[in-house]
Amino acid sequence: MARKKRKVPGINASSTADISFILLIFFLITTSMDTDRGLARRLPPPPENKDQKDDIIVKERNVLQVRLNKDDQLMVGGEWSDIKQLREKAKEFIANPTDDPNLPEKHEKNIPFFGTVMITENHVISVQNDVGTSYDAYIQVQNELVAAYNELRNELAESKFGRSFAECSEDEKDAITQYYPQKISEAEPKKYGGK
């Protein structure tokens, strides 16, 4: 009697491929991906008519010029300045607490929780740097300007609501943001000389 050789069962490769595919999808979905980070800026709307001239005239007193040259030297409002002074200068410019005629003009506005108040909503901080400006100096300037807005908003939240801006409700945050709207404009970098 001849012995039958036992057939060795084969491995079902199709199920292995399916499992691998499912694992691949699982890892793609659960893996966190790095997203691009940037600076939050509100861009102006595109002009409706290209032939139309710009009717908006910004008064000089409403604009704070912040410039960085290729040597990372800072000029604020036409005067050489140190990065450590930028935050306080920006805060004074944004708030104009003494209604200085050389600082942004104040307008009456009705804001929830605050009623009718005088604010500098037409102010603009214009930042321009040289193409040779270091990235570190550029980020330091941006940080100081954003910190100026954050400090003003925190001070206002503390005095009005008794808590920090971050702890306020969405409606309260919206009102504070209307009181101190962030207006930072970035001009195209220029090359002021040299090679």
C-alpha positions as CSV (number, residue, x, y, z in Angstrom):
1,M,0.0,0.0,0.0
2,A,1.5,3.3,-1.2
3,R,1.6,6.1,1.4
4,K,0.1,9.3,0.2
5,K,2.3,12.2,0.8
6,R,0.6,14.8,2.9
7,K,0.1,18.1,1.1
8,V,1.5,21.0,3.0
9,P,-1.1,23.8,3.2
10,G,0.0,27.0,1.5
11,I,-0.1,30.4,3.1
12,N,-3.0,32.5,1.9
13,A,-1.0,35.6,0.7
14,S,-4.1,37.6,-0.2
15,S,-5.1,38.0,3.4
16,T,-1.6,39.1,4.3
17,A,-1.8,41.8,1.7
18,D,-5.2,42.9,3.0
19,I,-3.9,43.1,6.6
20,S,-0.8,45.1,5.5
21,F,-3.1,47.5,3.6
22,I,-5.4,47.9,6.6
23,L,-2.4,48.6,8.9
24,L,-1.0,51.1,6.4
25,I,-4.3,53.0,6.4
26,F,-4.5,52.8,10.2
27,F,-1.1,54.3,10.6
28,L,-1.7,57.0,8.0
29,I,-4.9,58.1,9.8
30,T,-3.5,58.0,13.4
31,T,-0.2,59.6,12.6
32,S,-0.1,63.3,13.3
33,M,1.3,65.3,10.4
34,D,3.2,68.5,10.7
35,T,1.2,71.4,9.3
36,D,2.7,74.6,8.0
37,R,3.0,77.3,10.5
38,G,2.9,81.0,9.9
39,L,1.9,84.4,11.2
40,A,-1.7,85.3,11.4
41,R,-2.3,88.3,9.2
42,R,-5.5,89.6,7.7
43,L,-4.9,90.5,4.0
44,P,-6.8,93.4,2.4
45,P,-9.6,92.5,0.0
46,P,-8.6,92.5,-3.7
47,P,-9.5,95.7,-5.5
48,E,-12.9,95.5,-7.3
49,N,-11.7,97.6,-10.3
50,K,-8.0,97.5,-11.3
51,D,-8.3,100.9,-12.9
52,Q,-9.8,102.5,-9.8
53,K,-7.4,104.6,-7.8
54,D,-6.9,104.0,-4.1
55,D,-9.3,106.3,-2.3
56,I,-8.2,105.4,1.1
57,I,-5.8,107.9,2.5
58,V,-4.1,106.9,5.7
59,K,-3.1,109.8,7.9
60,E,0.5,109.8,8.8
61,R,-0.3,110.0,12.5
62,N,-2.2,106.7,12.2
63,V,0.8,104.8,10.9
64,L,3.7,103.5,13.0
65,Q,6.6,102.7,10.7
66,V,8.8,99.8,12.0
67,R,11.8,99.1,9.8
68,L,14.6,96.5,10.0
69,N,17.8,97.0,7.9
70,K,20.2,94.3,6.7
71,D,22.3,94.7,9.9
72,D,19.1,94.0,12.0
73,Q,19.0,97.6,13.3
74,L,15.5,98.7,14.2
75,M,13.9,102.0,13.4
76,V,10.5,102.8,15.0
77,G,8.6,105.9,13.9
78,G,11.7,107.4,12.3
79,E,14.0,106.9,15.4
80,W,16.6,104.2,16.0
81,S,15.3,101.9,18.7
82,D,16.2,98.8,20.6
83,I,14.0,95.6,20.4
84,K,13.4,95.9,24.1
85,Q,11.6,99.3,23.7
86,L,9.4,98.2,20.8
87,R,6.7,96.6,22.9
88,E,6.1,99.7,25.0
89,K,6.3,102.1,22.0
90,A,3.7,99.9,20.2
91,K,1.4,99.8,23.2
92,E,1.5,103.6,23.5
93,F,0.8,103.9,19.8
94,I,-2.1,101.4,19.8
95,A,-3.8,102.8,22.9
96,N,-2.9,106.5,22.7
97,P,-3.8,106.9,26.4
98,T,-3.2,110.7,26.5
99,D,-4.9,111.5,23.2
100,D,-1.6,112.8,21.8
101,P,-2.1,114.6,18.5
102,N,1.0,112.8,17.2
103,L,-0.4,109.4,17.9
104,P,-3.5,107.7,16.1
105,E,-6.7,109.7,16.2
106,K,-9.5,108.3,18.3
107,H,-13.0,107.6,17.1
108,E,-16.2,106.9,19.0
109,K,-17.4,103.3,18.8
110,N,-20.2,101.4,20.6
111,I,-18.7,98.1,21.8
112,P,-20.7,95.4,23.8
113,F,-19.8,95.4,27.5
114,F,-18.0,98.8,27.1
115,G,-20.6,101.0,25.7
116,T,-19.5,104.0,23.7
117,V,-15.7,104.4,23.9
118,M,-13.0,106.3,22.1
119,I,-10.6,103.9,20.3
120,T,-7.8,104.1,17.7
121,E,-9.4,101.7,15.3
122,N,-7.7,103.4,12.2
123,H,-4.2,102.8,13.5
124,V,-1.8,100.6,11.4
125,I,1.7,99.2,12.3
126,S,3.6,99.0,9.1
127,V,6.6,96.6,9.2
128,Q,9.2,96.6,6.5
129,N,12.5,94.8,6.4
130,D,15.5,94.6,4.2
131,V,16.0,91.4,2.1
132,G,19.2,90.9,4.2
133,T,17.4,91.0,7.6
134,S,18.0,87.9,9.6
135,Y,15.0,85.6,10.3
136,D,15.6,85.8,14.0
137,A,15.4,89.6,14.1
138,Y,12.2,89.5,12.0
139,I,10.6,87.0,14.4
140,Q,11.6,89.1,17.4
141,V,9.9,92.2,15.9
142,Q,6.8,90.2,15.1
143,N,6.7,88.7,18.6
144,E,7.1,92.1,20.3
145,L,4.2,93.6,18.2
146,V,1.9,90.7,18.9
147,A,2.9,90.8,22.6
148,A,1.9,94.5,22.7
149,Y,-1.6,93.7,21.5
150,N,-1.8,90.7,23.9
151,E,-0.7,92.8,26.9
152,L,-3.2,95.6,26.1
153,R,-6.0,93.0,25.7
154,N,-5.0,91.3,29.0
155,E,-4.9,94.6,30.9
156,L,-8.4,95.5,29.5
157,A,-9.8,92.1,30.4
158,E,-8.4,92.3,33.9
159,S,-9.8,95.8,34.5
160,K,-13.2,95.1,33.0
161,F,-13.9,91.4,33.8
162,G,-11.4,90.6,36.5
163,R,-9.7,87.8,34.5
164,S,-7.2,87.4,31.7
165,F,-8.1,87.6,28.1
166,A,-7.7,83.8,27.7
167,E,-10.2,83.2,30.5
168,C,-12.9,85.5,29.0
169,S,-16.0,84.2,27.1
170,E,-16.1,84.3,23.3
171,D,-18.3,87.4,23.4
172,E,-16.0,89.2,25.9
173,K,-13.0,88.3,23.7
174,D,-14.8,89.7,20.7
175,A,-15.5,92.9,22.5
176,I,-11.9,93.3,23.6
177,T,-10.7,92.5,20.1
178,Q,-12.9,95.3,18.8
179,Y,-11.4,97.6,21.4
180,Y,-7.9,96.8,20.3
181,P,-8.0,95.4,16.8
182,Q,-4.7,93.9,15.6
183,K,-3.5,95.9,12.6
184,I,-0.1,94.8,11.4
185,S,0.7,95.5,7.8
186,E,3.8,93.9,6.2
187,A,5.4,95.7,3.3
188,E,7.4,93.8,0.7
189,P,11.1,93.5,1.8
190,K,13.4,95.9,0.0
191,K,17.1,96.0,-0.7
192,Y,18.4,99.4,0.6
193,G,21.9,99.0,-0.8
194,G,25.0,96.9,-0.8
195,K,25.3,93.6,-2.6
